[in-house]
Amino acid sequence: MHLPLFLLLGAAPAGPVCDLGPDAVVVHRLADLPGAVATEVRRGFAAGGIAEAGAPYSATDVMRAGLPQRQFLRAYGAGRYWILWFEQGGFASGQRTVALRRVDPRAGGAARYQMEPGTVFAGNLCDASKAILAGVRSATAGP
C-alpha cells in the first residue's frame, strides 16, 4: 500500500487567520513560543511528542518509529492563555486545540503555564479558540 507523501510527511495546511482580539499575538513555530509556554508544551506532550510546524510526524494510524504523534500548527497568546493548534496523528487524527493558562507566580517567582483541562476541541479551531477564551470547557481532560 502506498500512502500519499503529504500523509507521511505531515504537511498540514496553515489554515485561515483567527481574530482573537487586538491584543492577541500569533506564533507559527514552536521555537517562537515564550520559554515558560514551551516548557509546558514539552511536558504536556511528552507522551507521543509534538513536531515543529511543517516537520514530519506520524499523521496516520501507521506509526513511524521516531516520529511524534502530533504536529504544531500555530499558537495564539490572548490574555492569560496561549491556545495551541495542532494536528493529531493516529487513528483519530485531525486538528485540535489545547489551552495553556498562565499561573500567577508566587512572591518573586517566575510566571509559568499549565495545560487547562477541558480545552481540547476539534472542528473549527478559530471558533474553538474563541469559546475557550469565553470560558467554555469540554469533558475531555487533555491532549
N, C-alpha and C positions, 0 to 999 in steps of 0.2 A: 504494500500500500504506500503510495506517495502522497505526502502532505504538501500543501502549498507553502512556499518559502516563508510567507508572512506569518504563518502559524508557528513555524519552527523558531523564527527569529523574534516574533512577538512585536512587530512594528505596529503599534496601535495608533489609530488616528488621534490627533491632538484635540479635536472637538471644538465647539464654539466657546467664545469668551463668556464668562459669567459675571454679571454685575452684582457684587455683594455690598455695594455702597462706596461712597467717596474715599473712605479711609482704608479700604481693603487693598491688600497687595497680593500679587501672584508670583509664584516661582515655578519655573518649568524644569528644574533639575533638583534631585535630592541634594546634590552638593551645594546648592544655594540656600538651603534651609538654615535658619538660625541654629547655632550649636545645641541649645537645650532641646529644640524640637527634633533635630536629627538624632540625638541620643535616645529620645523616647521612641522614635520610629524604629531604630535598630533594635531596641528592647522589645517593642510590641510585635515586630515582625520577625523575631529571632527564629521561631519555628517556621520553616519554609522560605524565609528570606524575602527580600524585595529588590528588584533590579532597578538600576537607573533608567530614566526615560530613554526609550529607544534601544536599550540594551536587550540582549537575548534573555528569555525566561521560558519556563515550561508553560506554554499557552494552552496546551490541550491535556487530555487525560493520559496521554503517553508522557510520563515524567522522564525528563532527561537528567541524568546524573550531573550534579554540579551546577545546575541552573536553579535560580529562585523560582518560587511558585507565583510570584506577583511582579508587576512592573509599575513603577511610579509614572503617573500621567502629568500631574501638576498639584500644586497646593495653594490655598488661599489663606492669608492671615487676615482676620477680622475680629476686632475686639479681643476677648480673652481666648480666642480659638485659632488654631490652624486646622483647616479641613483639607485632608489629603484625598486626591482622586487617584485610584489605582485600578489596574486590570488584574483580576483574579484568574489564574490559570486553573487547569484541572477539569474535573468532571462538571462542576457547577461554575463554569467560567463566566466572566462578564465584568463590567465596570462597577466599581463600588466607591463609597466614601467612608471615611472614618475621621472623627474629630479628635484633636488633642487640645485639652483645656489647660490654660496657664494656672499653676498652683502658686498662690502668693507665698513668697519666701518668708521664712521666719526671720527674726531680727538679724540683720547682717548677712543673711543667706542669699544665694542666687536664685532667680526665678527658675522654675522647672515646669515641665509639661507632663501630663498623663493622658493616656487614651481614655476618652469619655465613653462609658458604656451606653449602648443603645444608639450609636451614631453610624452604624454600618447600614447603608442603604444602597439599593441598586436602582436602575431605571434612569430617569433624567437627573444627572448629577448636580446640575445647577439648582433645580427645584429642591433636591435633597439638601444641598448646602444651605439654601435659604431656610428650609424647615429646621435644620439643626440650629442655626442662629436664632430662630424664633422659639427654641426650646423643645421641639418635637424629638421624641426618643422612641426607638423600636424595642421589641422584646429581645433582639439579638444582642448578645453581650459584647462581642468584639470580633476582630478580623480573624 
